[in-house]
């Protein structure tokens, strides 16, 4: 399919997700840089909530050492955010944009094919249903060129950048008559 407003809208929507991810990454880096300069005791906890912690209105607590480690570039916090965006990108494709493209083309949704989104379906399945443990998913991928092997899946900033490059060039095809 050469021209599709729905595909363009999907790509623009994905770009917004990536910008949100990038801002979160910059915010984590800025936080770690500032917080580390305070030389916090890594054994203590950081409490986040509404009001003073003694008032009992806190929503979360984390060990400061774990917080600093997880907030590093390509740490577990950014990995978690990247995986959330991957799941969101695929869900928005499958639940909305694929149907919109089908409507434009006058075909059933199942006839709209994207190898890239098919690959993302496998990655999302691994994230959501297999606790981010890859098994045979790398063998199934047709377009995503990440160097994946069986074992824990970690999504780096570079991997997300590659995915966005592919989304921005993404094409779809209409299967059958």
Order of alpha helices (4+ residues) and beta strands (2+ residues): alpha-beta-beta-alpha-alpha-alpha-beta-alpha-beta-alpha-beta-alpha-beta
